[in-house]
Structures are given as structure tokens and as C-alpha cells.
Amino acid sequence: MNKPSFLHLTLALALLSNVTLADDLFKMPPNPSAWTVNITYPDSSSSPTTSPAAKPTQTGIDLIQKIEIEQDGAKTRSVLYWASGKTIERWTLAGMLLSEDDHGQVYMLRSDLVGQAVFHVPFTLPTSLDWIKPELQQGKGTVSYNGTDCYYYKGAVAMFSVDPMHHMPPTKVQAWIDSKTDLPVAIDDGAGLGTFTFSKMPPPPLVLPAKFQKAIEDYEKYSGPLPGAH
């Protein structure tokens, strides 16, 4: 797998609740809820306070273009869509991540490891916005992002590295937060631009597909029950 795809591997969301974070500067979607992140790759000549011009892919690199997320109580389902047409489904529940690999086989990983090194994913909420601070707001008012009045934040953060001993230099990041709902509208992590669309309707109850359920059953044969998985 190429390196850019590693950085855009998945969206492993923890159990998101209707909480306010970062000194009330942004909010998470309520639970249950559903949303989509469309990912593009900004042109460096674009304006920093309006919707950046973007390209869907970079030549020769298979990158994630869209992530669909549904959360229902203790379960979160995400489906990742690559430019090549590949899709991967993932679930988080009971402190575990269950994911398809490139061949459709399911593997399991403790969800607390997902934020480390090669498993880090851009646009994962709330970690993708934990850098926001009041002093990083640009201007006292709002800016328009695709017709939505937003608070605009800009700063620099250290990015994850595959090598834990190698510290990456700070990367310029930007965020546009809806001034009415405090939900994220767009995040630019320096490599890609994630644009968020939140559904007005909650998703139907989430049911774990058979092959994911089997992975849990196989795990429990050797490691004991997985709390809350059933």
C-alpha cells in the first residue's frame, strides 16, 4: 500500500456523543446521527477563507474520496470510498475496531491504537479539531464557506509519523465551523480537504453484518466476551 493511502486509511470514530469540545468552539454530531465527508486535494493557489479549488485525486495515487459514517448508540459504521473504486467497511464498538482489509477479510484492533502512527486518519472527529483555540480564530466575525456563515480557524500542528521516533514539522491546518450549529463544515489538514454534510435524519438501527459478527465470535473463543458487542 502506498504511503498516502496509509495516511488516509480509515475513519475509526470513537463513541461520539452530543458534547461540546475545545472551549465550546465546536460540537460533535448527536447520537444517533449520520454524515458524509467528501475529501478533495486543495490547490495551493486557492483562497484561505473561501472554498478551496480542489482536485479529486493526485496522479498515480489511490486516495480516499468519500467517507460515510453512521452512529447508533455504542456502534459506529463507516464506509470508505477510494478513487480506484475500492470500498472498505469498518465498525467500532466495545472498544474495538473491526475492518475489512483490501481482500474483504475482517480483522480486529483495539480502537485506542487507531490514533497511533500508521492508523491515524485525517478528519477523525474530534481529534481532527482538537488543535482549535480561541486565539486561532481569524477575524472577529464570520466568513462564507459555500454559502454557510462560518468561524474560520488557522494554525499549525504536528502530524503523525509512521516512525514514532521521527517528529514531523508542524503542518498548516484550517477549519471552518458553522456559526449557527458549531458543527464542522470543512477541515484542511494540509494534505486534503474534508467537507462535512450532516443528515437531518438519524440512521436506522445499525445491525452488524454476518462476517463482522463472526469475527467477534472467533475472537471470543480465545479472549472471552467482548462487552456490548451483541
C-alpha positions in Angstrom: 0.0 0.0 0.0 1.4 3.4 -0.9 2.2 5.9 1.8 -0.5 8.5 1.1 -3.1 5.7 1.3 -1.7 4.7 4.7 -2.4 8.2 5.9 -5.9 8.2 4.5 -6.6 4.6 5.8 -9.9 4.9 7.6 -12.2 6.7 9.8 -12.3 4.9 13.2 -14.6 7.0 15.2 -14.9 6.6 19.0 -18.3 6.7 20.6 -19.4 10.2 19.6 -21.9 12.0 21.8 -23.6 15.3 21.8 -20.8 17.1 23.7 -19.1 20.4 23.3 -15.4 20.4 23.0 -12.4 22.8 22.7 -13.8 25.5 24.9 -17.2 25.4 23.2 -15.7 26.3 19.8 -17.2 23.3 18.1 -19.7 20.5 18.7 -19.9 16.8 17.8 -23.0 15.4 16.0 -25.7 14.0 18.2 -26.0 10.3 18.7 -27.7 8.7 16.7 -26.7 10.6 13.5 -25.2 10.2 10.0 -22.9 12.3 8.0 -20.6 12.2 4.9 -17.0 13.6 4.5 -16.1 14.3 0.9 -12.3 14.6 0.5 -10.5 16.6 -2.1 -7.0 17.8 -2.5 -6.6 21.6 -2.5 -4.8 23.7 -5.0 -2.2 25.9 -3.2 -3.4 29.0 -5.1 -6.9 28.9 -3.5 -8.2 31.5 -1.1 -7.8 30.6 2.6 -11.2 31.9 3.6 -13.4 30.5 0.9 -14.0 27.1 -0.6 -10.6 26.0 -1.9 -10.3 24.9 -5.5 -9.7 21.1 -5.4 -8.7 18.1 -7.3 -10.4 14.7 -6.6 -7.1 12.7 -7.0 -3.4 13.1 -7.4 -1.9 11.3 -10.4 -0.8 7.8 -9.7 -2.1 7.7 -6.1 -5.2 6.0 -4.9 -6.7 8.3 -2.3 -9.9 8.2 -0.3 -12.6 10.4 -1.9 -15.5 9.9 0.5 -16.3 8.5 3.9 -19.9 7.8 5.0 -20.5 7.5 8.8 -23.4 6.3 10.8 -23.5 6.1 14.6 -26.2 4.5 16.7 -25.6 4.3 20.4 -22.4 2.2 21.0 -21.9 1.3 17.3 -20.3 3.3 14.6 -20.2 2.2 11.0 -18.0 3.9 8.3 -17.6 3.1 4.6 -14.5 4.4 2.8 -14.5 5.0 -0.9 -11.3 5.3 -2.9 -10.7 6.9 -6.2 -9.9 3.5 -7.7 -13.5 2.3 -6.9 -12.4 0.2 -3.9 -14.6 0.4 -0.8 -13.8 -0.7 2.8 -16.4 -1.1 5.6 -15.4 -0.5 9.3 -17.2 -0.7 12.6 -16.2 0.5 16.1 -17.9 -1.0 19.1 -17.0 -2.1 22.7 -13.5 -0.5 22.4 -12.7 -2.5 19.2 -12.2 -1.6 15.6 -13.4 -4.2 13.0 -12.3 -3.6 9.5 -12.2 -5.2 6.1 -8.8 -5.4 4.5 -8.1 -5.0 0.8 -9.3 -8.5 0.2 -12.6 -8.2 2.2 -11.3 -10.2 5.2 -12.2 -8.8 8.6 -9.5 -8.1 11.2 -9.9 -6.6 14.7 -7.8 -3.9 16.5 -8.2 -2.1 19.8 -9.7 1.3 19.0 -7.3 3.1 21.3 -4.5 2.1 18.9 -6.2 3.7 15.9 -4.9 7.1 16.8 -1.3 5.9 16.7 1.1 6.3 13.9 0.1 4.5 10.7 -3.5 4.1 11.9 -4.1 7.8 12.2 -6.7 9.1 9.8 -7.4 12.7 8.8 -10.9 14.1 9.5 -11.4 11.8 12.5 -13.6 13.7 15.0 -12.9 15.1 17.5 -9.1 14.6 17.2 -9.0 16.5 13.8 -10.2 19.6 15.6 -8.5 19.4 19.0 -6.0 22.0 17.9 -8.7 24.7 17.8 -8.2 27.5 20.3 -9.9 30.9 20.6 -6.7 32.7 19.6 -6.5 30.9 16.3 -9.8 32.4 15.0 -9.1 34.6 12.0 -11.0 37.8 12.4 -13.8 38.7 14.8 -16.7 37.9 12.6 -17.6 35.1 10.2 -16.6 34.1 6.6 -18.8 32.5 4.0 -17.9 28.9 3.0 -20.1 27.6 0.2 -22.9 29.9 1.4 -22.6 28.9 5.1 -21.5 31.5 7.7 -18.5 30.1 9.5 -15.9 30.8 12.1 -12.6 30.4 10.5 -9.6 29.0 12.4 -6.0 28.5 11.2 -2.9 27.2 12.9 -0.1 24.7 12.8 0.0 21.2 14.4 2.5 18.3 14.5 1.4 15.5 12.2 1.6 11.8 12.9 4.6 9.8 11.6 4.9 6.2 10.8 8.2 6.2 12.7 7.3 7.2 16.4 10.9 8.4 16.9 10.6 10.8 14.0 8.9 14.1 14.8 7.2 15.7 11.8 7.4 19.5 11.5 4.2 21.5 12.2 1.6 21.4 9.3 -0.6 24.3 8.5 -4.3 23.4 9.2 -7.6 25.2 8.7 -11.1 24.7 9.9 -14.5 26.2 9.1 -17.1 25.8 11.8 -20.8 26.6 11.2 -21.6 29.7 13.3 -25.1 28.6 14.0 -24.7 24.9 14.8 -21.0 24.8 15.8 -20.6 21.7 13.7 -17.6 21.3 11.4 -18.2 22.4 7.8 -14.7 21.8 6.4 -11.2 20.8 7.6 -8.0 21.3 5.7 -5.3 19.1 7.3 -2.6 20.3 4.9 -2.8 17.2 2.7 -6.5 17.1 1.9 -9.7 19.0 2.4 -12.7 17.2 4.1 -16.1 18.7 3.6 -18.8 17.6 6.0 -22.5 17.0 5.3 -24.8 16.1 8.2 -28.0 14.2 7.6 -31.2 15.8 9.0 -32.5 12.3 9.9 -30.9 9.8 12.2 -29.9 6.4 10.7 -31.9 3.3 11.2 -30.7 0.9 13.9 -27.3 -0.5 12.9 -27.0 -4.2 12.5 -23.6 -5.8 12.4 -23.1 -7.8 9.1 -22.6 -11.5 9.4 -18.8 -11.6 8.7 -18.2 -8.9 11.3 -20.3 -10.8 13.8 -18.3 -14.0 13.0 -15.0 -12.1 13.6 -16.3 -11.2 17.1 -17.4 -14.8 17.8 -14.0 -16.1 16.7 -12.3 -13.5 19.0 -14.4 -14.5 21.9 -13.4 -18.2 21.6 -9.9 -17.2 22.6 -10.2 -14.0 24.5 -13.5 -14.0 26.2 -16.7 -11.9 25.8 -16.5 -8.6 24.1 -18.6 -6.2 26.3 -21.5 -4.7 24.4 -20.8 -6.3 21.1 -24.2 -8.2 20.9 
